[in-house]
């Protein structure tokens, strides 16, 4: 059964899809807010607000919802991305009303207790500092920040540490009141229910909530990159890393699906959302050119759907005693090969088939299906998702070659090197 879409009087978008394969149902609430909506000085606000909404309301004090979910035999979680914040619950179908009760309540009644706020500051800073122990995480953060001069995609979802130290409760509460509103949300339910009855339930719990203010638009448009940008990050870890980033289009752009195929050709097909998996084969071009050749121990590419233009990246861990220049040259040889020779029909068919399999795997459960419906409505539309297989099948070798030529440019790349401190010092002394 195809999904059904409705809009309540207060602006809440509702997407429903019946699935009677098993007696379960999943409810997701997506808010159109993430790091994309955060100005300098307030980075990390969306992620922090997400945490605060797990601290409870007067009706559901802290820990009460957790216990209720356990008693009902369900699961729940929340997460924040660049374009969205989302919460979900999956229950036996007869218990799904608990999800509607909780999400409608914390949409307007989250407490934001000052002591909990300060406690969470420590938790989030600790989370960030834990990530900073990974040199590739730090390299990725530096490269992403350098790849964007104007757009807020340059900010990490978790926020910059000075902002996390300085943010006040009022900053978070204002963010909550501005963006956590029915007119800025998409409610999705998939599972074993009657759609007419479910719509009536959602109307009962959410329909009486005030629409909320008009959300501030993101006006920044990243200018075309006209110069190569380079990052050299030094650290104590002896392992060397390389990350290359290229400007890439938004999810609703005509070049998105050819680049998804190119991503699979270069780095292997992979899941594109939180329900997807990683690269699933070792026959992709970069693996053969880099890992099989002994230049690197891995080879990964990344390209995902976003509201605004983002980046396509190539990331590797260098093998011992291999120079960054060697690896960079080897990567460019593969990119130029595709630009000049294109891809074979067999490569295209394999990439498309594996990408379809990954998408099917990530959307086969009611939880995964509900995620994809809400996510696609945020970054493009549910029609974009429903046409996924057809659009992917329509990609030609000429399309793949065209996007390789268009987006892989030396004057458009941002390149990051990570090297150990002693190695960096030796290179400087040799120079």
C-alpha positions in Angstrom: 0.0 0.0 0.0 1.3 3.4 -0.9 1.9 6.0 1.8 -0.8 8.5 2.5 0.0 12.2 3.2 -2.0 14.7 5.2 -1.5 18.1 6.8 -3.2 19.1 10.0 -4.5 22.6 10.5 -1.5 23.6 12.6 0.9 22.6 9.8 2.0 19.2 11.0 2.7 16.9 8.0 1.5 13.4 8.5 2.6 10.3 6.5 0.9 7.0 7.1 1.6 3.6 5.5 -0.2 0.4 6.5 1.9 -2.8 6.7 0.1 -5.9 8.0 3.0 -8.3 7.7 3.6 -8.3 11.5 1.7 -6.9 14.4 4.1 -4.0 15.0 4.1 -0.3 14.3 6.8 2.5 14.2 6.2 6.2 14.9 8.8 8.8 13.9 8.7 12.6 14.4 11.1 14.5 12.2 11.9 18.2 12.9 13.4 20.3 10.1 16.3 21.5 12.3 19.9 20.4 12.6 23.3 21.9 12.5 22.3 23.5 9.1 20.1 25.9 11.1 22.7 27.0 13.6 24.6 30.3 13.3 28.1 30.8 14.6 28.2 30.9 18.4 25.2 28.6 18.7 26.6 25.4 17.1 25.6 22.2 18.7 22.3 23.6 19.9 20.1 21.1 18.0 22.1 18.1 19.3 21.9 19.4 22.8 18.2 20.1 22.6 17.7 16.5 21.4 19.4 15.3 24.5 17.3 17.6 26.7 14.0 16.1 25.4 15.0 12.8 26.9 15.1 14.5 30.4 11.4 14.4 30.7 8.2 16.5 31.1 5.9 16.9 34.0 3.7 14.1 32.6 6.6 11.8 31.8 9.4 12.6 34.3 12.9 11.5 33.6 13.0 7.7 33.4 9.3 7.2 33.3 9.1 6.9 29.5 12.0 4.4 29.5 10.3 2.2 31.9 7.0 2.4 30.0 8.7 1.4 26.8 10.3 -1.6 28.5 7.0 -2.7 29.9 5.4 -2.3 26.4 8.1 -4.4 24.7 9.3 -1.5 22.5 12.4 0.4 21.4 13.0 4.1 21.1 15.8 6.5 20.2 16.6 10.0 18.9 19.3 11.5 16.7 20.4 14.7 15.2 21.8 15.3 11.7 22.7 18.3 9.6 19.2 18.8 8.2 17.0 17.2 10.9 16.3 16.0 14.4 14.2 12.9 14.9 12.8 10.6 17.6 11.2 7.3 17.1 9.4 4.4 18.9 8.6 1.0 17.6 6.0 -1.1 19.6 3.7 -4.0 19.3 0.9 -2.3 17.2 -1.6 -2.2 20.1 0.9 -0.1 22.2 1.8 2.6 19.5 -0.5 5.2 21.2 2.2 5.6 23.9 4.5 7.0 21.2 1.9 9.6 20.2 1.4 10.6 23.9 5.1 11.1 24.6 6.0 12.9 21.3 3.1 15.3 21.5 3.9 16.0 25.1 7.6 16.7 24.7 7.0 18.8 21.6 5.7 21.5 23.9 6.3 20.5 27.5 10.0 19.6 27.8 11.3 20.9 31.2 14.9 22.0 30.5 15.8 21.8 34.2 18.8 24.1 34.8 20.7 21.4 36.7 20.0 18.8 33.9 21.2 21.4 31.4 24.5 21.8 33.1 24.9 18.1 33.6 24.3 17.5 29.9 27.0 20.1 29.0 29.6 17.8 30.6 28.1 14.8 28.8 28.3 16.4 25.4 31.7 17.9 25.8 32.9 14.5 27.0 31.3 13.0 23.9 33.1 15.5 21.7 36.5 14.9 23.4 36.1 11.2 23.0 35.6 11.7 19.3 38.7 13.9 19.2 40.8 11.0 20.2 40.2 9.6 16.7 42.6 11.5 14.3 40.5 10.7 11.3 37.4 12.3 13.0 39.5 15.4 13.6 40.7 15.4 10.0 37.2 15.0 8.7 36.1 18.0 10.9 38.9 20.2 9.6 38.3 19.3 6.0 34.6 19.8 6.2 35.1 23.2 7.8 37.5 24.2 5.0 35.2 22.9 2.3 32.6 25.5 3.2 33.3 29.2 3.4 29.7 30.4 3.8 27.2 27.6 4.4 26.5 26.3 7.9 27.4 22.7 6.8 30.9 23.7 7.8 29.9 23.3 11.5 30.0 19.8 13.2 26.6 18.5 14.3 28.0 18.1 17.9 29.1 21.8 17.8 32.4 23.6 18.3 33.8 23.2 21.8 33.9 27.0 22.6 30.2 27.1 21.8 29.5 24.1 24.0 31.3 25.8 26.9 29.4 29.1 26.4 25.8 28.1 25.5 23.2 29.0 28.0 19.9 27.3 28.9 18.0 30.2 27.4 19.8 29.6 24.0 18.6 26.0 24.0 15.1 26.8 25.2 14.7 29.5 22.5 15.9 27.0 19.9 13.4 24.5 21.1 10.5 26.9 21.0 11.4 28.1 17.5 11.9 24.8 15.8 10.1 22.1 17.8 6.7 23.0 16.5 3.9 21.2 14.5 4.5 23.5 11.4 8.1 22.4 11.4 7.6 18.7 11.8 6.8 15.5 9.9 5.0 12.7 11.8 5.4 9.2 10.2 3.7 6.0 11.2 4.2 2.6 9.4 2.8 -0.7 10.6 -0.2 -2.8 11.5 -3.0 -0.2 11.9 -5.9 1.3 10.0 -4.8 4.6 8.4 -8.1 6.4 9.1 -8.0 5.4 12.7 -4.3 6.4 13.0 -4.9 9.8 11.5 -7.7 10.4 14.0 -5.3 9.4 16.9 -2.6 11.8 15.6 -5.2 14.6 15.2 -6.3 13.9 18.8 -2.8 14.2 20.3 -1.2 16.8 18.0 -4.1 18.7 16.4 -4.6 21.0 19.4 -1.0 22.2 19.6 -0.2 25.7 18.5 1.5 25.9 15.1 4.5 27.9 16.4 6.4 30.8 14.8 7.7 30.8 11.3 11.1 29.3 11.3 14.0 31.4 10.1 15.2 30.3 6.7 18.7 29.3 5.8 19.7 31.9 3.3 23.4 31.1 2.9 24.4 29.8 -0.6 27.9 28.4 -0.9 29.8 30.0 -3.8 31.5 27.8 -6.3 34.9 26.8 -5.1 37.6 28.3 -7.3 40.8 27.3 -5.6 42.2 24.1 -4.2 42.2 24.0 -0.4 44.6 22.0 1.8 44.7 20.9 5.4 47.7 19.5 7.2 46.8 18.0 10.6 49.6 16.7 12.9 49.2 14.5 15.9 50.6 11.8 18.1 49.0 8.8 16.3 51.6 7.1 14.0 48.9 6.1 11.5 48.6 8.4 8.4 45.3 9.4 6.8 44.1 11.1 3.7 40.7 12.7 3.0 39.7 14.3 -0.3 36.4 16.3 -0.5 34.6 17.6 -3.6 31.5 19.8 -3.8 28.4 17.7 -4.6 24.7 18.4 -5.3 21.6 18.2 -3.0 19.3 15.2 -2.9 16.8 16.7 -5.3 19.3 17.6 -8.0 19.3 15.7 -11.3 23.0 14.6 -10.7 22.3 13.0 -7.4 21.6 9.5 -8.6 24.4 9.4 -11.1 26.8 10.3 -8.3 25.2 7.6 -6.1 26.2 5.1 -8.8 29.7 6.6 -9.1 30.0 6.3 -5.3 29.3 2.6 -5.6 31.7 2.2 -8.5 34.5 3.9 -6.7 33.9 2.8 -3.1 31.3 0.2 -3.0 27.5 0.3 -2.6 26.4 1.4 0.9 23.4 2.4 2.9 22.5 6.1 2.8 20.8 6.5 6.1 20.9 5.5 9.8 19.3 2.2 8.9 21.9 1.4 6.1 25.1 -0.6 6.2 28.6 0.1 5.0 30.4 -0.7 1.8 29.7 -4.3 0.8 32.4 -5.4 -1.7 36.1 -5.3 -2.4 35.9 -5.2 -6.1 35.3 -1.5 -6.4 37.9 0.6 -8.3 39.5 2.3 -5.3 39.9 -0.9 -3.3 41.7 -2.5 -6.3 43.8 0.6 -7.0 44.8 1.3 -3.4 44.4 -1.6 -1.1 45.3 -4.4 -3.5 48.3 -2.3 -4.6 49.5 -2.0 -1.0 49.1 1.7 -0.8 46.4 1.8 1.8 44.7 -0.5 4.3 41.2 0.7 3.4 39.4 2.9 0.8 36.1 4.5 1.5 33.9 7.0 -0.3 30.9 9.0 1.1 28.0 10.7 -0.5 24.7 11.2 1.1 21.4 13.0 0.6 21.2 16.5 2.0 18.8 19.5 1.7 21.6 21.8 0.3 24.7 20.9 -1.8 27.2 19.0 0.4 30.3 17.0 -0.5 31.6 13.8 -2.0 34.6 12.4 -0.1 37.3 9.8 -0.5 39.0 8.7 2.7 41.8 6.2 3.2 44.2 5.0 5.9 47.8 4.8 4.4 49.8 1.7 4.6 53.1 2.0 6.5 55.9 3.9 4.7 53.6 5.1 1.9 53.6 8.8 1.1 50.5 10.9 0.9 51.5 12.1 -2.6 51.6 8.5 -3.8 48.1 7.8 -2.6 46.7 11.1 -3.9 48.1 10.5 -7.3 46.7 7.0 -7.4 43.2 8.3 -6.5 43.4 10.9 -9.2 44.4 8.3 -11.8 41.1 6.4 -11.1 39.1 9.6 -11.2 40.6 10.7 -14.5 40.1 7.2 -15.9 36.4 7.5 -15.4 36.4 11.1 -16.7 38.1 10.0 -19.9 36.9 6.4 -20.4 33.7 6.2 -18.4 32.4 3.1 -16.7 31.5 -0.2 -18.3 27.9 -1.5 -18.6 28.8 -4.3 -16.3 30.1 -1.9 -13.7 27.0 0.2 -13.9 24.7 -2.8 -13.6 26.6 -4.1 -10.6 26.7 -0.7 -8.8 23.0 -0.1 -9.4 22.0 -3.6 -8.3 24.1 -3.4 -5.1 22.8 0.0 -4.3 19.2 -1.2 -4.7 20.0 -4.1 -2.4 21.3 -1.8 0.3 18.3 0.5 0.0 15.9 -2.5 0.2 17.8 -3.9 3.3 17.5 -0.5 5.1 13.8 -0.1 4.4 12.4 -3.6 4.8 11.3 -3.3 8.5 8.5 -0.9 9.6 11.1 1.0 11.5 13.4 1.4 8.5 10.4 2.2 6.2 9.1 4.9 8.5 12.6 6.4 8.8 13.0 6.6 5.0 9.6 8.2 4.5 10.3 10.9 7.0 13.9 11.4 6.0 13.0 11.7 2.3 10.3 14.2 3.0 12.9 16.3 4.8 15.6 16.2 2.2 13.4 16.0 -0.9 10.0 14.4 -0.9 8.4 11.0 -0.4 8.0 10.9 -4.2 11.8 11.0 -4.4 12.0 7.9 -2.3 9.1 6.1 -4.1 10.9 6.7 -7.4 14.2 5.5 -6.1 14.5 2.2 -8.1 13.2 3.8 -11.3 15.5 6.8 -11.1 18.5 4.7 -10.3 17.7 2.3 -13.2 17.6 5.2 -15.6 21.2 6.2 -14.9 23.4 5.6 -17.9 27.2 5.3 -18.3 27.2 8.7 -20.0 25.5 10.2 -16.9 28.2 8.7 -14.6 31.0 10.0 -16.9 29.4 13.5 -17.0 29.1 13.9 -13.3 32.7 12.6 -12.8 33.9 15.4 -15.1 31.6 18.0 -13.5 32.4 17.4 -9.8 35.9 16.0 -9.7 38.0 19.1 -10.3 41.4 19.9 -8.9 40.5 23.5 -8.3 37.4 22.3 -6.5 39.0 19.8 -4.1 39.7 20.2 -0.4 42.5 17.8 0.6 43.4 16.8 4.2 46.5 15.0 5.3 47.0 13.6 8.8 50.6 12.7 9.8 52.4 11.9 12.9 54.3 14.8 14.6 57.7 13.1 14.1 57.0 12.5 10.4 56.0 16.1 9.9 59.1 17.4 11.7 61.4 15.1 9.6 59.8 16.4 6.3 60.3 20.0 7.5 63.9 19.4 8.4 64.6 17.7 5.0 63.1 20.7 3.2 
